[in-house]
Amino acid sequence: MSEPNQPDRTTNGDDRSVRQQAHAWVVHLTSGTATQDDAEALAAWRSLPANDAAFRAAAGLWRRTGDALAVTSGPAFAREAPRGMTRRRMLGRVAAGGIASASIAAAGATLALRWPTLRAAYRTGTGEIRTVTLPGGIRIELDAETALDAHRKDMRQDIVLHAGSVAVTVPATRAALTVVVGEARLVTEPSEPAEVVVRCRPRGGLSGWVGGQDADMACLAGQVTVVPAPGVAATRLVAGQEVGIGPDARGPHAIDVATTAAWRRGLLVFRDTPLSQVVDDLNRYRPGRIVVASSATAARRVTGVFHLARPEEALGSIRTALALSEVRFGDRLVVLR
């Protein structure tokens, strides 16, 4: 980030100054322009206990305010969105102790501060799909806005998924592969081919803001073992089965292998899917953010097939099908209600 807008990385012992710096960091990190250097600088700044506490408090405030705004009506939301709000002006307001409501709704309600994501070895941006081949012939397809690390030791290969979705194809001529999401692990069979799809997302509530993750783990070919957490009984999956990880997740159930991870073919396929999840998917392919204005609207169900290359067309079709209205703030922020 440029020097004039860079959060002050020094600490003078003054509590108010530390709080201002913490808010400035949150503003920058939810702006979409943060880099790996910023992540490393923040880690150094948070090495002081007072700084770390201030940052956690600031992030929590943004999250709570974003949740509150997510259930407000469209007109009230619009009244709180001043015209001509630039990031520099927003940063000034935060440093003064005030937070711009529209900026919080766009960032605090839809983004989580996840530092491993910024520092991951393999990352994709908005609308980007990438294929990586690891030693031993393991093929990883990364969905948009996905981040992961890969660790190899002797014959063991681990993939740690920090954000997004992956499809992993494992050849027969190698040892077992482990895919890690938070505390959960998916393990393939040694020397047996397999194909799996794993999707992760921040857990709801405060847990997600301190690193808690939920996931869906699917087996498309072969067989795998899923361990939800240390000390929890393992689940065996065969081709065509999926299991959820999280407090409200589904147990093992059948899936349509042909439509699972359809993003690999340039499609998004939804079958009776909550609008909240549909919007999360669209946000990975469309610049800016789509926000759902109420929990009732977020619970509406969507069925359809959409092209990833035309996210605006998908948004328009969903809006028409559900008889929703929208409020736009510039070209990037869309509020559905």
C-alpha positions as CSV (number, residue, x, y, z in Angstrom):
1,M,0.0,0.0,0.0
2,S,1.1,3.5,-0.6
3,E,2.9,5.4,2.2
4,P,0.3,8.2,2.8
5,N,-2.4,5.6,3.6
6,Q,-0.1,3.1,5.4
7,P,-1.0,2.4,9.1
8,D,1.6,3.7,11.5
9,R,3.7,0.6,12.4
10,T,5.2,2.2,15.6
11,T,3.8,2.1,19.0
12,N,4.2,5.0,21.5
13,G,2.4,3.4,24.4
14,D,-0.6,5.6,24.1
15,D,-3.8,3.5,24.1
16,R,-5.7,5.8,21.8
17,S,-2.9,5.7,19.3
18,V,-2.8,2.0,19.4
19,R,-6.6,1.7,18.8
20,Q,-6.3,4.1,15.9
21,Q,-3.5,2.1,14.3
22,A,-5.6,-1.1,14.8
23,H,-8.6,0.4,13.0
24,A,-6.3,1.6,10.2
25,W,-5.0,-1.9,9.7
26,V,-8.5,-3.3,9.5
27,V,-9.5,-0.7,6.9
28,H,-6.5,-1.5,4.8
29,L,-6.9,-5.3,5.1
30,T,-10.5,-5.2,4.0
31,S,-9.8,-2.9,1.1
32,G,-8.7,-5.7,-1.2
33,T,-5.2,-4.2,-1.7
34,A,-3.3,-5.9,1.1
35,T,-0.1,-7.7,0.2
36,Q,2.1,-10.4,1.7
37,D,4.4,-7.6,2.9
38,D,1.5,-6.0,4.7
39,A,0.7,-9.4,6.4
40,E,4.2,-9.7,7.6
41,A,4.3,-6.1,8.8
42,L,1.0,-6.7,10.7
43,A,2.4,-9.8,12.3
44,A,5.3,-7.9,13.6
45,W,3.1,-5.0,14.8
46,R,0.9,-7.6,16.6
47,S,3.8,-9.2,18.4
48,L,3.2,-6.7,21.2
49,P,0.3,-7.9,23.4
50,A,-1.3,-4.4,23.6
51,N,-1.3,-4.1,19.8
52,D,-2.7,-7.6,19.3
53,A,-5.5,-7.0,21.8
54,A,-6.4,-3.7,20.0
55,F,-6.4,-5.4,16.6
56,R,-8.7,-8.2,17.8
57,A,-11.1,-5.6,19.3
58,A,-11.1,-3.6,16.1
59,A,-11.8,-6.7,13.9
60,G,-14.6,-7.7,16.3
61,L,-16.2,-4.3,16.0
62,W,-16.2,-4.4,12.3
63,R,-17.7,-7.9,12.3
64,R,-20.5,-6.9,14.8
65,T,-21.3,-3.8,12.9
66,G,-21.4,-5.6,9.6
67,D,-23.8,-8.2,11.0
68,A,-26.1,-5.4,12.3
69,L,-26.1,-3.7,8.9
70,A,-26.8,-6.9,7.1
71,V,-30.4,-7.0,8.6
72,T,-31.2,-3.3,8.0
73,S,-33.5,-2.2,5.2
74,G,-32.2,-1.0,1.9
75,P,-33.3,2.7,2.3
76,A,-31.7,3.0,5.8
77,F,-28.5,1.5,4.4
78,A,-28.5,4.0,1.5
79,R,-28.9,6.9,3.9
80,E,-25.7,6.0,5.6
81,A,-23.6,5.7,2.5
82,P,-22.2,9.2,1.8
83,R,-21.3,10.1,-1.8
84,G,-17.7,10.4,-2.8
85,M,-16.4,8.3,0.1
86,T,-12.7,7.6,-0.7
87,R,-10.5,5.1,1.1
88,R,-8.4,8.0,2.4
89,R,-11.4,9.8,3.9
90,M,-12.6,6.5,5.4
91,L,-9.2,5.9,6.9
92,G,-9.4,9.4,8.5
93,R,-12.8,8.7,10.0
94,V,-11.5,5.4,11.5
95,A,-8.5,7.2,12.9
96,A,-10.8,9.7,14.5
97,G,-12.8,6.9,16.1
98,G,-15.8,6.8,13.6
99,I,-16.4,4.0,11.1
100,A,-18.1,4.5,7.7
101,S,-21.3,2.4,7.7
102,A,-21.3,1.5,4.0
103,S,-17.6,0.4,4.1
104,I,-18.2,-1.8,7.1
105,A,-21.3,-3.4,5.5
106,A,-19.3,-4.2,2.3
107,A,-16.2,-5.5,4.2
108,G,-17.0,-6.4,7.7
109,A,-20.1,-8.5,6.8
110,T,-18.4,-10.5,3.9
111,L,-14.7,-10.7,4.6
112,A,-12.7,-12.5,7.3
113,L,-9.2,-11.5,8.3
114,R,-7.3,-14.7,7.6
115,W,-3.5,-14.2,7.5
116,P,-2.5,-17.6,6.3
117,T,-4.5,-16.8,3.1
118,L,-2.2,-13.8,2.4
119,R,0.9,-15.8,2.9
120,A,-0.1,-19.0,1.1
121,A,2.2,-20.5,-1.4
122,Y,-0.6,-21.0,-4.0
123,R,-3.3,-18.4,-4.4
124,T,-5.9,-17.3,-6.9
125,G,-7.7,-14.0,-7.2
126,T,-11.2,-13.0,-8.1
127,G,-12.4,-14.9,-11.2
128,E,-9.1,-16.8,-11.5
129,I,-8.9,-20.6,-11.8
130,R,-5.5,-22.2,-11.6
131,T,-4.0,-25.7,-11.9
132,V,-0.9,-26.8,-10.0
133,T,1.0,-30.1,-10.3
134,L,2.9,-31.2,-7.2
135,P,5.8,-33.7,-7.1
136,G,4.5,-37.3,-7.5
137,G,1.9,-36.2,-10.1
138,I,-0.7,-34.8,-7.7
139,R,-2.9,-32.4,-9.7
140,I,-4.6,-29.5,-7.8
141,E,-7.3,-27.3,-9.4
142,L,-7.8,-24.1,-7.4
143,D,-11.2,-22.3,-7.6
144,A,-11.3,-18.5,-7.5
145,E,-10.2,-16.8,-4.3
146,T,-8.5,-20.0,-3.0
147,A,-5.3,-20.2,-0.9
148,L,-3.4,-23.3,0.1
149,D,0.1,-24.5,1.2
150,A,1.7,-27.8,0.3
151,H,4.2,-29.6,2.4
152,R,6.2,-32.6,1.4
153,K,8.4,-34.6,3.8
154,D,9.8,-38.0,2.7
155,M,7.0,-39.6,0.9
156,R,4.2,-37.7,2.8
157,Q,2.3,-34.9,1.1
158,D,0.0,-32.6,3.0
159,I,-2.2,-29.8,1.5
160,V,-3.4,-27.2,3.9
161,L,-6.5,-25.3,2.5
162,H,-6.9,-21.8,4.0
163,A,-9.7,-20.5,1.8
164,G,-11.8,-21.4,-1.2
165,S,-12.2,-24.7,-3.0
166,V,-9.9,-27.3,-4.6
167,A,-10.3,-30.4,-6.7
168,V,-7.4,-32.8,-6.2
169,T,-6.5,-35.8,-8.4
170,V,-4.1,-38.3,-6.8
171,P,-2.4,-41.0,-8.9
172,A,-2.0,-44.6,-7.8
173,T,1.8,-44.5,-7.6
174,R,2.4,-42.7,-4.4
175,A,1.8,-42.6,-0.6
176,A,-1.4,-41.3,1.0
177,L,-2.3,-37.6,0.6
178,T,-3.7,-35.5,3.4
179,V,-5.9,-32.4,2.9
180,V,-6.2,-30.3,6.0
181,V,-8.9,-27.7,6.8
182,G,-8.6,-26.3,10.3
183,E,-8.8,-29.4,12.6
184,A,-10.3,-31.6,10.0
185,R,-8.3,-34.0,7.7
186,L,-9.1,-36.0,4.6
187,V,-6.7,-38.8,3.9
188,T,-6.5,-40.9,0.7
189,E,-5.6,-44.6,0.5
190,P,-1.9,-45.3,0.0
191,S,-1.1,-46.4,-3.6
192,E,-4.7,-46.0,-4.7
193,P,-6.0,-43.4,-7.1
194,A,-8.5,-40.9,-5.8
195,E,-10.2,-37.7,-6.8
196,V,-11.6,-35.4,-4.1
197,V,-13.2,-31.9,-3.8
198,V,-12.8,-29.9,-0.6
199,R,-14.4,-26.5,0.1
200,C,-13.8,-24.4,3.2
201,R,-15.3,-21.3,4.6
202,P,-15.1,-19.3,7.9
203,R,-17.3,-20.6,10.6
204,G,-20.2,-18.4,11.6
205,G,-19.9,-16.0,14.5
206,L,-16.9,-15.1,16.6
207,S,-15.3,-18.5,16.0
208,G,-14.7,-17.7,12.3
209,W,-12.9,-14.5,13.2
210,V,-10.4,-16.3,15.3
211,G,-9.7,-18.9,12.6
212,G,-12.5,-21.4,12.9
213,Q,-13.4,-23.1,9.7
214,D,-16.2,-25.3,8.3
215,A,-15.8,-27.5,5.2
216,D,-17.4,-29.8,2.7
217,M,-15.3,-32.8,1.8
218,A,-16.3,-34.9,-1.2
219,C,-15.0,-38.1,-2.8
220,L,-15.5,-38.3,-6.5
221,A,-13.3,-41.4,-7.2
222,G,-11.7,-44.0,-5.0
223,Q,-12.2,-43.9,-1.3
224,V,-11.0,-41.6,1.5
225,T,-11.1,-41.2,5.3
226,V,-12.3,-38.0,6.9
227,V,-11.4,-37.1,10.5
228,P,-13.5,-34.1,11.6
229,A,-11.2,-33.2,14.6
230,P,-8.7,-34.9,16.9
231,G,-10.4,-37.5,19.0
232,V,-13.5,-37.6,16.8
233,A,-14.5,-40.8,15.0
234,A,-13.4,-41.1,11.4
235,T,-15.8,-41.3,8.5
236,R,-15.2,-43.5,5.4
237,L,-16.3,-42.0,2.1
238,V,-16.5,-43.8,-1.2
239,A,-17.0,-42.3,-4.7
240,G,-20.2,-40.2,-4.8
241,Q,-20.3,-39.3,-1.1
242,E,-19.7,-36.1,0.8
243,V,-19.5,-35.1,4.5
244,G,-19.7,-31.7,6.1
245,I,-17.4,-30.3,8.8
246,G,-18.9,-27.9,11.4
247,P,-21.5,-27.5,14.1
248,D,-24.5,-27.7,11.6
249,A,-22.9,-29.8,8.9
250,R,-24.5,-32.7,7.2
251,G,-23.3,-36.3,7.8
252,P,-22.2,-38.5,4.9
253,H,-24.6,-38.2,2.0
254,A,-24.8,-38.9,-1.7
255,I,-23.8,-36.2,-4.3
256,D,-24.0,-35.7,-8.0
257,V,-20.4,-36.2,-9.1
258,A,-21.1,-34.6,-12.5
259,T,-22.1,-31.3,-11.0
260,T,-19.8,-31.2,-7.9
261,A,-17.0,-28.6,-8.6
262,A,-18.7,-27.6,-11.8
263,W,-16.5,-24.5,-11.7
264,R,-13.8,-26.7,-13.4
265,R,-16.0,-26.6,-16.5
266,G,-16.8,-22.9,-16.2
267,L,-20.2,-23.3,-14.6
268,L,-21.9,-22.7,-11.2
269,V,-24.7,-25.2,-10.5
270,F,-27.1,-24.6,-7.7
271,R,-29.9,-27.0,-6.6
272,D,-32.2,-25.6,-3.9
273,T,-29.2,-23.7,-2.5
274,P,-29.6,-20.8,0.0
275,L,-29.1,-17.4,-1.6
276,S,-26.4,-16.6,1.0
277,Q,-24.2,-19.4,-0.4
278,V,-25.0,-18.4,-4.0
279,V,-23.9,-14.9,-3.3
280,D,-20.7,-16.2,-1.7
281,D,-19.9,-18.1,-4.9
282,L,-20.7,-15.2,-7.2
283,N,-18.5,-12.9,-5.1
284,R,-15.5,-15.0,-6.1
285,Y,-16.0,-14.3,-9.8
286,R,-17.4,-10.8,-9.8
287,P,-15.3,-7.6,-9.0
288,G,-16.7,-5.9,-5.9
289,R,-19.2,-7.4,-3.5
290,I,-22.8,-8.5,-3.4
291,V,-24.5,-8.1,0.0
292,V,-27.8,-9.6,1.1
293,A,-29.8,-7.1,3.2
294,S,-31.7,-9.5,5.5
295,S,-31.5,-13.0,6.9
296,A,-34.9,-13.8,5.4
297,T,-33.7,-12.9,1.9
298,A,-30.4,-14.8,2.5
299,A,-32.5,-18.0,3.2
300,R,-34.3,-17.9,-0.1
301,R,-33.5,-20.9,-2.3
302,V,-31.9,-20.8,-5.8
303,T,-31.8,-23.5,-8.5
304,G,-30.0,-22.9,-11.8
305,V,-26.9,-23.3,-13.9
306,F,-24.8,-20.1,-14.6
307,H,-21.7,-19.3,-16.5
308,L,-18.7,-18.1,-14.5
309,A,-17.7,-15.8,-17.3
310,R,-21.0,-13.9,-17.0
311,P,-21.5,-13.2,-13.3
312,E,-23.6,-10.1,-13.9
313,E,-26.0,-12.1,-16.1
314,A,-26.2,-14.7,-13.3
315,L,-27.0,-12.0,-10.8
316,G,-29.7,-10.5,-13.0
317,S,-31.3,-14.0,-13.5
318,I,-31.3,-14.7,-9.7
319,R,-32.7,-11.3,-8.9
320,T,-35.6,-11.8,-11.4
321,A,-36.4,-15.3,-10.4
322,L,-36.6,-14.4,-6.7
323,A,-38.4,-11.1,-7.4
324,L,-35.7,-9.1,-5.5
325,S,-34.7,-5.5,-5.8
326,E,-31.2,-4.1,-5.7
327,V,-29.4,-1.0,-4.6
328,R,-26.1,-0.2,-6.3
329,F,-23.3,1.9,-4.8
330,G,-21.1,2.6,-7.8
331,D,-20.1,-0.3,-10.0
332,R,-18.9,-2.7,-7.3
333,L,-21.2,-2.8,-4.3
334,V,-24.7,-4.4,-4.8
335,V,-27.3,-4.8,-2.0
336,L,-30.0,-7.3,-2.6
337,R,-33.3,-7.1,-0.7
